[in-house]
């Protein structure tokens, strides 16, 4: 191939690398489990304080689990990718007690002509035992075995029947989002670091054996039966 023909290909590769590597650099990166838990609490406060999230606020108490991704990065050139880290907490249906957080990564790849990057805050409400059981697997893709739908937004909104409801916030706007096919994988090293011992996600979420007082702020924000989630400050 002549140097003249190689030149456009080289420019394309250079642009792709610039966009791919520079986009996440400007966004906050959570390098420690403690930081991720603190940021998850901030994101949850923002969701329940927003007037358009009335359905979310009323129904989070009925969820079997809640998965909070403080920052989902998306960006690319021609091939777009997204990724983030999040925490999952499960609710015991008998006592209403919430577990300590388990750490996960979340990512997907999409094809299409796109340039640029953005960051979103994401919360998944796991509404059924089936949905929670899927999250307990070692490697799971949303929509593969359970039903996932965009969460309802607005005072008069109604939810679709689904195992998991997805909500997102990007550039200050809340809304229901589609995450079909996104891969969710436990971060065993983060769980081990946070609890200072090897521990399985089943023992964290179901047996509730995870102990770290640093997560108390986040856990206390979550509602219990008989105590509805209310906007902060009301």
Backbone as CSV, one residue per row, in Angstrom:
resi,resn,N_x,N_y,N_z,CA_x,CA_y,CA_z,C_x,C_y,C_z
1,UNK,0.859,-1.189,0.000,0.000,0.000,0.000,0.895,1.239,0.000
2,UNK,0.579,2.218,-0.824,1.411,3.389,-0.960,1.279,4.287,0.263
3,UNK,2.317,5.105,0.540,2.254,6.041,1.670,1.063,6.979,1.565
4,UNK,0.667,7.356,0.351,-0.460,8.266,0.174,-1.748,7.626,0.657
5,UNK,-1.909,6.305,0.412,-3.125,5.612,0.863,-3.095,5.358,2.367
6,UNK,-1.904,5.193,2.933,-1.802,4.948,4.361,-2.100,6.191,5.183
7,UNK,-1.914,7.373,4.612,-2.060,8.609,5.379,-3.454,8.781,5.958
8,UNK,-4.573,8.634,5.198,-5.906,8.789,5.806,-6.159,7.777,6.916
9,UNK,-5.660,6.534,6.741,-5.854,5.522,7.771,-5.125,5.911,9.055
10,UNK,-3.921,6.463,8.888,-3.168,6.887,10.067,-3.858,8.011,10.813
11,UNK,-4.421,8.965,10.067,-5.149,10.071,10.694,-6.356,9.553,11.458
12,UNK,-7.083,8.599,10.861,-8.272,8.031,11.504,-7.898,7.349,12.817
13,UNK,-6.819,6.561,12.802,-6.376,5.875,14.016,-5.948,6.886,15.077
14,UNK,-5.234,7.944,14.660,-4.794,8.969,15.606,-5.987,9.664,16.255
15,UNK,-6.998,10.039,15.455,-8.180,10.693,16.000,-8.921,9.785,16.965
16,UNK,-9.029,8.518,16.600,-9.737,7.569,17.464,-9.036,7.453,18.810
17,UNK,-7.706,7.384,18.792,-6.960,7.278,20.047,-7.081,8.535,20.895
18,UNK,-7.034,9.695,20.256,-7.172,10.950,20.999,-8.515,11.021,21.696
19,UNK,-9.579,10.696,20.962,-10.925,10.764,21.533,-11.123,9.725,22.612
20,UNK,-10.620,8.528,22.374,-10.851,7.436,23.325,-10.132,7.691,24.640
21,UNK,-8.872,8.125,24.563,-8.083,8.263,25.778,-8.300,9.595,26.483
22,UNK,-8.725,10.625,25.765,-8.893,11.923,26.416,-10.244,12.074,27.066
23,UNK,-11.275,11.377,26.572,-12.621,11.570,27.115,-12.726,11.220,28.583
24,UNK,-12.294,10.033,29.036,-12.420,9.724,30.445,-11.497,10.544,31.337
25,UNK,-10.431,11.105,30.783,-9.451,11.788,31.616,-10.030,13.008,32.289
26,UNK,-11.028,13.668,31.668,-11.593,14.873,32.234,-12.657,14.574,33.266
27,UNK,-13.061,13.332,33.388,-14.119,12.976,34.327,-13.515,12.389,35.595
28,UNK,-14.281,12.498,36.677,-13.808,11.962,37.949,-13.715,10.445,37.873
29,UNK,-12.653,9.906,38.414,-12.453,8.466,38.393,-12.382,7.973,39.831
30,UNK,-13.123,6.920,40.124,-13.202,6.429,41.484,-12.160,5.334,41.686
31,UNK,-11.078,5.691,42.340,-9.963,4.769,42.481,-10.060,3.935,43.744
32,UNK,-10.940,4.288,44.669,-11.048,3.566,45.922,-12.505,3.215,46.195
33,UNK,-12.767,2.038,46.794,-14.145,1.663,47.118,-14.856,2.682,48.003
34,UNK,-14.144,3.267,48.974,-14.768,4.254,49.859,-15.313,5.442,49.077
35,UNK,-14.532,5.906,48.092,-14.974,7.034,47.275,-16.245,6.691,46.507
36,UNK,-16.308,5.479,45.999,-17.466,5.057,45.220,-18.719,4.997,46.096
37,UNK,-18.594,4.509,47.311,-19.740,4.450,48.225,-20.221,5.857,48.571
38,UNK,-19.295,6.765,48.858,-19.670,8.143,49.180,-20.383,8.812,48.009
39,UNK,-19.868,8.602,46.815,-20.473,9.217,45.639,-21.840,8.606,45.341
40,UNK,-22.005,7.310,45.604,-23.298,6.662,45.417,-24.349,7.289,46.324
41,UNK,-23.973,7.649,47.548,-24.900,8.306,48.461,-25.319,9.673,47.921
42,UNK,-24.376,10.406,47.358,-24.685,11.717,46.781,-25.652,11.578,45.608
43,UNK,-25.397,10.595,44.746,-26.268,10.380,43.587,-27.674,9.994,44.030
44,UNK,-27.782,9.115,45.015,-29.101,8.708,45.500,-29.864,9.900,46.076
45,UNK,-29.195,10.741,46.842,-29.839,11.940,47.377,-30.398,12.807,46.246
46,UNK,-29.620,12.955,45.196,-30.067,13.757,44.069,-31.296,13.184,43.391
47,UNK,-31.355,11.866,43.265,-32.502,11.232,42.624,-33.775,11.443,43.429
48,UNK,-33.736,11.198,44.732,-34.974,11.293,45.506,-35.385,12.738,45.772
49,UNK,-34.470,13.693,45.560,-34.809,15.095,45.768,-35.465,15.723,44.541
50,UNK,-35.353,15.078,43.386,-35.867,15.680,42.160,-37.380,15.498,42.049
51,UNK,-38.147,16.563,41.767,-39.611,16.467,41.685,-40.095,15.476,40.629
52,UNK,-39.348,15.304,39.551,-39.776,14.398,38.490,-39.571,12.930,38.840
53,UNK,-38.910,12.663,39.948,-38.640,11.278,40.325,-39.618,10.797,41.397
54,UNK,-40.868,11.232,41.306,-41.865,10.855,42.314,-42.113,9.351,42.340
55,UNK,-42.228,8.722,41.157,-42.468,7.274,41.134,-41.300,6.549,41.780
56,UNK,-40.103,6.953,41.434,-38.904,6.349,42.017,-38.926,6.489,43.537
57,UNK,-39.251,7.682,44.002,-39.241,7.967,45.433,-40.267,7.112,46.186
58,UNK,-41.428,6.900,45.570,-42.483,6.127,46.228,-42.216,4.635,46.213
59,UNK,-41.506,4.157,45.193,-41.413,2.712,44.987,-40.062,2.099,45.302
60,UNK,-39.072,2.891,45.617,-37.766,2.312,45.942,-37.877,1.428,47.182
61,UNK,-38.841,1.713,48.051,-39.031,0.894,49.248,-39.447,-0.531,48.902
62,UNK,-40.023,-0.727,47.719,-40.482,-2.055,47.298,-39.424,-2.832,46.514
63,UNK,-38.280,-2.235,46.298,-37.243,-2.878,45.486,-36.545,-3.972,46.271
64,UNK,-36.163,-5.031,45.557,-35.350,-6.094,46.169,-33.873,-5.705,46.199
65,UNK,-33.523,-4.772,45.355,-32.141,-4.318,45.343,-32.038,-2.987,44.621
66,UNK,-30.947,-2.294,44.862,-30.692,-1.025,44.172,-29.222,-0.996,43.768
67,UNK,-28.986,-0.709,42.501,-27.639,-0.670,41.933,-27.359,0.748,41.498
68,UNK,-26.332,1.372,42.066,-26.036,2.781,41.807,-24.679,2.892,41.130
69,UNK,-24.674,3.482,39.949,-23.435,3.749,39.203,-23.257,5.263,39.165
70,UNK,-22.382,5.817,39.996,-22.243,7.276,40.050,-21.782,7.907,38.745
71,UNK,-21.045,7.163,37.942,-20.536,7.736,36.696,-20.362,6.656,35.644
72,UNK,-21.199,6.715,34.626,-21.103,5.801,33.481,-20.545,6.609,32.320
73,UNK,-19.331,6.303,31.924,-18.670,7.046,30.855,-18.973,6.427,29.507
74,UNK,-19.214,7.281,28.539,-19.441,6.799,27.178,-18.671,7.694,26.226
75,UNK,-18.010,7.069,25.264,-17.294,7.864,24.293,-16.650,6.989,23.243
76,UNK,-16.275,7.580,22.124,-15.616,6.784,21.115,-15.727,7.404,19.745
77,UNK,-15.117,6.758,18.803,-15.130,7.206,17.414,-15.436,5.987,16.559
78,UNK,-16.582,5.961,15.927,-17.099,4.853,15.125,-17.541,3.688,16.031
79,UNK,-16.643,3.182,16.895,-17.043,2.160,17.854,-17.151,2.822,19.221
80,UNK,-18.341,2.847,19.754,-18.557,3.501,21.029,-18.581,2.498,22.153
81,UNK,-18.063,2.881,23.294,-18.086,2.019,24.460,-18.538,2.789,25.676
82,UNK,-18.996,2.091,26.683,-19.372,2.735,27.928,-18.923,1.863,29.081
83,UNK,-18.670,2.497,30.209,-18.231,1.729,31.351,-18.301,2.536,32.633
84,UNK,-18.437,1.830,33.739,-18.471,2.478,35.037,-18.416,1.439,36.135
85,UNK,-18.329,1.914,37.362,-18.334,1.050,38.529,-19.492,1.454,39.419
86,UNK,-20.069,0.475,40.103,-21.225,0.770,40.928,-21.305,-0.125,42.146
87,UNK,-22.285,0.176,42.990,-22.518,-0.614,44.205,-23.947,-1.148,44.166
88,UNK,-24.098,-2.380,44.609,-25.400,-3.030,44.695,-25.705,-3.324,46.156
89,UNK,-26.902,-2.923,46.597,-27.387,-3.243,47.926,-28.693,-4.001,47.773
90,UNK,-28.892,-5.033,48.586,-30.104,-5.848,48.527,-30.924,-5.638,49.793
91,UNK,-32.253,-5.730,49.632,-33.145,-5.569,50.778,-33.745,-6.918,51.174
92,UNK,-33.666,-7.229,52.446,-34.290,-8.441,52.969,-35.799,-8.215,53.008
93,UNK,-36.586,-9.006,52.260,-38.035,-8.749,52.198,-38.743,-8.965,53.535
94,UNK,-38.163,-9.751,54.419,-38.806,-10.031,55.709,-38.605,-8.883,56.694
95,UNK,-37.377,-8.389,56.793,-37.069,-7.362,57.787,-37.009,-5.952,57.211
96,UNK,-36.849,-5.837,55.908,-36.662,-4.521,55.295,-35.254,-3.988,55.448
97,UNK,-34.366,-4.777,56.021,-32.983,-4.356,56.231,-32.214,-4.387,54.916
98,UNK,-31.373,-3.370,54.727,-30.542,-3.308,53.525,-29.152,-3.851,53.818
99,UNK,-28.614,-4.572,52.854,-27.275,-5.127,52.993,-26.223,-4.045,52.865
100,UNK,-25.000,-4.393,53.159,-23.853,-3.563,52.814,-23.654,-3.629,51.293
101,UNK,-22.878,-2.720,50.735,-22.719,-2.689,49.276,-21.759,-3.752,48.753
102,UNK,-22.092,-4.289,47.584,-21.185,-5.133,46.814,-20.777,-4.351,45.573
103,UNK,-19.540,-4.496,45.159,-18.984,-3.683,44.081,-19.004,-4.443,42.755
104,UNK,-19.382,-3.693,41.706,-19.496,-4.266,40.365,-18.937,-3.292,39.337
105,UNK,-18.556,-3.845,38.199,-18.292,-3.024,37.016,-19.459,-3.191,36.051
106,UNK,-19.674,-2.168,35.243,-20.769,-2.205,34.275,-20.248,-1.635,32.965
107,UNK,-20.459,-2.361,31.875,-19.955,-1.874,30.603,-20.714,-2.447,29.439
108,UNK,-20.647,-1.754,28.320,-21.280,-2.223,27.090,-20.530,-1.631,25.915
109,UNK,-20.762,-2.174,24.752,-20.159,-1.676,23.526,-21.260,-1.498,22.496
110,UNK,-21.247,-0.369,21.813,-22.252,-0.121,20.779,-21.550,0.294,19.501
111,UNK,-22.121,-0.071,18.364,-21.558,0.278,17.071,-22.352,1.411,16.455
112,UNK,-21.672,2.322,15.798,-22.368,3.426,15.156,-21.407,4.577,14.946
113,UNK,-21.805,5.546,14.160,-20.964,6.699,13.908,-21.237,7.728,14.998
114,UNK,-20.269,7.891,15.884,-20.445,8.810,16.987,-19.097,9.389,17.366
115,UNK,-19.104,10.636,17.734,-17.899,11.318,18.176,-18.232,12.034,19.478
116,UNK,-17.323,11.931,20.450,-17.542,12.631,21.695,-17.717,11.680,22.847
117,UNK,-18.023,12.226,24.001,-18.177,11.423,25.202,-19.111,12.144,26.151
118,UNK,-19.724,11.387,27.047,-20.507,11.990,28.108,-20.478,11.081,29.323
119,UNK,-21.020,11.580,30.408,-21.056,10.816,31.648,-22.466,10.850,32.195
120,UNK,-22.936,9.736,32.698,-24.282,9.633,33.233,-24.250,9.005,34.611
121,UNK,-25.218,9.393,35.432,-25.468,8.717,36.699,-26.604,7.727,36.471
122,UNK,-26.442,6.517,36.941,-27.416,5.461,36.663,-27.830,4.776,37.957
123,UNK,-29.129,4.530,38.082,-29.642,3.703,39.172,-30.560,2.641,38.581
124,UNK,-30.317,1.394,38.967,-31.205,0.296,38.602,-31.981,-0.126,39.841
125,UNK,-33.304,-0.161,39.723,-34.129,-0.726,40.781,-34.415,-2.180,40.414
126,UNK,-33.974,-3.101,41.235,-34.238,-4.525,41.009,-35.530,-4.850,41.741
127,UNK,-36.595,-5.130,40.990,-37.925,-5.209,41.569,-38.360,-6.630,41.915
128,UNK,-37.648,-7.632,41.450,-38.076,-9.017,41.669,-36.913,-9.873,42.154
129,UNK,-37.254,-11.026,42.744,-36.228,-11.997,43.133,-35.463,-12.483,41.909
130,UNK,-36.158,-12.626,40.810,-35.511,-13.079,39.575,-34.439,-12.087,39.135
131,UNK,-34.762,-10.811,39.229,-33.784,-9.795,38.867,-32.587,-9.793,39.783
132,UNK,-32.816,-9.964,41.093,-31.712,-9.984,42.043,-30.849,-11.223,41.849
133,UNK,-31.476,-12.368,41.600,-30.710,-13.594,41.373,-29.794,-13.456,40.164
134,UNK,-30.275,-12.756,39.128,-29.432,-12.544,37.952,-28.207,-11.706,38.307
135,UNK,-28.394,-10.719,39.171,-27.275,-9.864,39.574,-26.254,-10.623,40.433
136,UNK,-26.659,-11.743,40.997,-25.748,-12.527,41.829,-24.823,-13.418,41.013
137,UNK,-25.059,-13.495,39.716,-24.216,-14.337,38.869,-22.853,-13.678,38.676
138,UNK,-21.878,-14.464,38.270,-20.520,-13.943,38.146,-20.334,-13.051,36.928
139,UNK,-21.177,-13.193,35.941,-21.091,-12.362,34.736,-22.468,-12.335,34.097
140,UNK,-23.069,-11.157,34.029,-24.468,-11.068,33.624,-24.654,-9.922,32.641
141,UNK,-25.509,-10.153,31.637,-25.864,-9.103,30.691,-27.327,-8.721,30.887
142,UNK,-27.569,-7.430,31.050,-28.924,-6.947,31.267,-29.805,-7.307,30.082
143,UNK,-30.963,-7.859,30.391,-31.910,-8.236,29.354,-31.716,-9.636,28.827
144,UNK,-30.650,-10.323,29.262,-30.385,-11.662,28.739,-31.379,-12.676,29.283
145,UNK,-31.611,-12.646,30.580,-32.497,-13.625,31.207,-33.656,-12.994,31.969
146,UNK,-33.620,-11.695,32.166,-34.680,-11.014,32.896,-35.145,-9.808,32.084
147,UNK,-36.333,-9.326,32.413,-36.891,-8.183,31.697,-36.376,-6.889,32.313
148,UNK,-35.875,-5.989,31.483,-35.421,-4.676,31.940,-36.148,-3.615,31.131
149,UNK,-36.562,-2.536,31.789,-37.300,-1.471,31.121,-36.836,-0.124,31.660
150,UNK,-37.074,0.924,30.885,-36.769,2.275,31.341,-37.709,2.642,32.476
151,UNK,-37.150,3.218,33.516,-37.951,3.603,34.668,-38.837,4.795,34.368
152,UNK,-40.024,4.847,35.003,-40.963,5.945,34.754,-40.512,7.240,35.416
153,UNK,-40.702,8.340,34.720,-40.311,9.657,35.210,-41.508,10.589,35.106
154,UNK,-41.748,11.377,36.155,-42.880,12.292,36.170,-43.912,11.870,37.198
155,UNK,-44.717,12.839,37.641,-45.674,12.592,38.712,-46.724,11.561,38.338
156,UNK,-47.146,11.538,37.083,-48.214,10.626,36.666,-47.693,9.405,35.923
157,UNK,-46.388,9.187,35.957,-45.794,8.091,35.201,-46.155,6.745,35.806
158,UNK,-46.243,5.741,34.938,-46.507,4.381,35.366,-45.398,3.475,34.863
159,UNK,-45.057,2.508,35.683,-43.957,1.623,35.333,-44.418,0.471,34.469
160,UNK,-43.543,0.010,33.591,-43.776,-1.220,32.866,-43.509,-2.399,33.799
161,UNK,-44.090,-3.535,33.468,-43.803,-4.743,34.234,-42.425,-5.245,33.840
162,UNK,-41.506,-5.234,34.788,-40.129,-5.642,34.485,-39.442,-6.075,35.765
163,UNK,-38.403,-6.901,35.596,-37.603,-7.317,36.742,-36.696,-6.196,37.222
164,UNK,-36.221,-5.398,36.280,-35.294,-4.311,36.593,-35.755,-3.048,35.875
165,UNK,-35.764,-1.929,36.591,-36.108,-0.631,36.014,-34.873,0.261,36.048
166,UNK,-34.571,0.892,34.923,-33.347,1.677,34.782,-33.664,3.168,34.739
167,UNK,-32.966,3.928,35.567,-33.094,5.381,35.603,-31.731,5.997,35.373
168,UNK,-31.713,7.162,34.739,-30.437,7.812,34.489,-30.539,9.321,34.572
169,UNK,-29.410,9.949,34.788,-29.312,11.409,34.798,-28.072,11.794,34.015
170,UNK,-28.258,12.658,33.034,-27.140,13.129,32.223,-27.333,14.608,31.934
171,UNK,-26.306,15.390,32.170,-26.341,16.833,31.937,-27.502,17.479,32.685
172,UNK,-27.742,17.015,33.902,-28.745,17.619,34.758,-30.160,17.155,34.533
173,UNK,-30.393,16.265,33.573,-31.739,15.811,33.264,-31.910,14.355,33.677
174,UNK,-33.045,14.073,34.341,-33.364,12.710,34.747,-34.259,12.066,33.697
175,UNK,-34.177,10.751,33.608,-35.051,10.050,32.673,-34.869,8.559,32.749
176,UNK,-35.788,7.822,32.123,-35.628,6.387,31.979,-34.676,6.111,30.822
177,UNK,-33.877,5.079,30.931,-32.879,4.796,29.910,-32.914,3.327,29.536
178,UNK,-32.322,3.020,28.404,-32.221,1.642,27.944,-30.782,1.163,28.108
179,UNK,-30.617,0.043,28.809,-29.291,-0.519,29.027,-29.240,-1.967,28.567
180,UNK,-30.071,-2.305,27.615,-30.138,-3.675,27.118,-28.758,-4.145,26.656
181,UNK,-28.327,-5.275,27.178,-27.061,-5.856,26.764,-25.849,-5.413,27.555
182,UNK,-26.016,-4.476,28.483,-24.878,-4.033,29.282,-24.404,-5.176,30.191
183,UNK,-23.104,-5.362,30.285,-22.530,-6.441,31.087,-22.225,-5.950,32.493
184,UNK,-22.599,-6.752,33.489,-22.351,-6.427,34.894,-21.535,-7.562,35.513
185,UNK,-20.404,-7.201,36.119,-19.475,-8.202,36.650,-19.024,-7.804,38.050
186,UNK,-19.052,-8.721,39.005,-18.576,-8.393,40.354,-17.098,-8.013,40.350
187,UNK,-16.754,-7.055,41.208,-15.361,-6.658,41.393,-14.848,-7.327,42.667
188,UNK,-14.389,-8.552,42.531,-13.982,-9.325,43.694,-12.841,-8.665,44.465
189,UNK,-11.921,-8.016,43.737,-10.796,-7.381,44.431,-11.260,-6.184,45.246
190,UNK,-12.231,-5.440,44.731,-12.775,-4.308,45.487,-13.545,-4.787,46.705
191,UNK,-14.338,-5.848,46.553,-15.069,-6.391,47.699,-14.099,-6.884,48.775
192,UNK,-13.050,-7.547,48.341,-12.049,-8.049,49.291,-11.346,-6.887,49.995
193,UNK,-11.026,-5.832,49.249,-10.355,-4.675,49.835,-11.263,-3.937,50.826
194,UNK,-12.526,-3.779,50.450,-13.460,-2.995,51.277,-13.765,-3.705,52.597
195,UNK,-13.899,-5.023,52.540,-14.247,-5.781,53.751,-13.035,-6.448,54.396
196,UNK,-11.860,-6.221,53.805,-10.588,-6.682,54.359,-10.560,-8.198,54.568
197,UNK,-11.220,-8.899,53.680,-11.186,-10.359,53.709,-11.825,-10.866,52.422
198,UNK,-11.500,-12.070,51.984,-12.207,-12.649,50.825,-13.671,-12.860,51.201
199,UNK,-14.564,-12.416,50.345,-15.995,-12.532,50.634,-16.767,-12.630,49.325
200,UNK,-17.759,-13.500,49.303,-18.567,-13.699,48.114,-19.721,-12.700,48.095
201,UNK,-20.171,-12.349,46.873,-21.257,-11.382,46.778,-22.548,-11.919,47.399
202,UNK,-22.759,-13.237,47.350,-23.944,-13.824,47.974,-23.916,-13.578,49.486
203,UNK,-22.737,-13.690,50.091,-22.631,-13.464,51.532,-22.807,-11.992,51.886
204,UNK,-22.410,-11.091,50.981,-22.619,-9.665,51.226,-24.094,-9.312,51.123
205,UNK,-24.732,-9.749,50.041,-26.068,-9.276,49.707,-27.191,-10.082,50.343
206,UNK,-27.033,-11.365,50.464,-28.109,-12.225,50.964,-27.887,-12.606,52.430
207,UNK,-26.692,-13.082,52.742,-26.392,-13.446,54.129,-26.029,-12.241,54.990
208,UNK,-25.796,-11.097,54.353,-25.519,-9.824,55.021,-24.353,-9.944,56.000
209,UNK,-23.266,-10.502,55.493,-22.065,-10.679,56.308,-21.023,-9.582,56.081
210,UNK,-21.311,-8.659,55.163,-20.377,-7.561,54.941,-20.477,-6.534,56.059
211,UNK,-19.344,-6.174,56.632,-19.318,-5.224,57.737,-18.309,-4.116,57.450
212,UNK,-18.824,-2.907,57.223,-17.973,-1.729,57.070,-18.827,-0.511,57.403
213,UNK,-18.504,0.141,58.510,-19.326,1.261,58.980,-19.305,2.440,58.026
214,UNK,-18.328,2.476,57.143,-18.256,3.584,56.193,-19.481,3.612,55.278
215,UNK,-20.149,2.470,55.112,-21.336,2.390,54.244,-22.624,2.771,54.958
216,UNK,-22.553,3.075,56.262,-23.778,3.355,57.015,-24.542,4.555,56.472
217,UNK,-23.846,5.576,56.022,-24.521,6.763,55.494,-25.403,6.402,54.309
218,UNK,-24.884,5.613,53.387,-25.660,5.198,52.223,-26.821,4.303,52.641
219,UNK,-26.585,3.340,53.491,-27.627,2.402,53.906,-28.762,3.121,54.628
220,UNK,-28.428,4.120,55.438,-29.458,4.831,56.193,-30.314,5.743,55.322
221,UNK,-29.815,6.092,54.145,-30.618,6.874,53.211,-31.742,6.052,52.589
222,UNK,-31.540,4.743,52.478,-32.504,3.888,51.800,-33.723,3.660,52.691
223,UNK,-34.916,3.599,52.099,-36.141,3.495,52.889,-36.393,2.086,53.402
224,UNK,-37.218,1.999,54.409,-37.647,0.723,54.964,-39.169,0.681,54.944
225,UNK,-39.777,-0.503,54.958,-41.241,-0.586,55.028,-41.773,0.230,56.202
226,UNK,-42.772,1.046,55.913,-43.326,1.920,56.939,-42.662,3.280,56.984
227,UNK,-41.557,3.425,56.216,-40.883,4.718,56.141,-40.624,5.022,54.679
228,UNK,-41.459,5.844,54.080,-41.329,6.159,52.662,-40.101,7.019,52.414
229,UNK,-39.529,6.840,51.266,-38.408,7.698,50.873,-38.950,9.078,50.557
230,UNK,-38.372,10.093,51.142,-38.812,11.457,50.936,-37.666,12.308,50.398
231,UNK,-37.987,13.382,49.673,-36.926,14.257,49.190,-36.126,14.808,50.359
232,UNK,-34.833,14.920,50.187,-33.979,15.463,51.226,-34.397,16.901,51.514
233,UNK,-34.529,17.220,52.804,-34.870,18.579,53.183,-36.345,18.812,53.356
234,UNK,-37.198,17.794,53.068,-38.632,17.986,53.244,-39.107,17.292,54.505
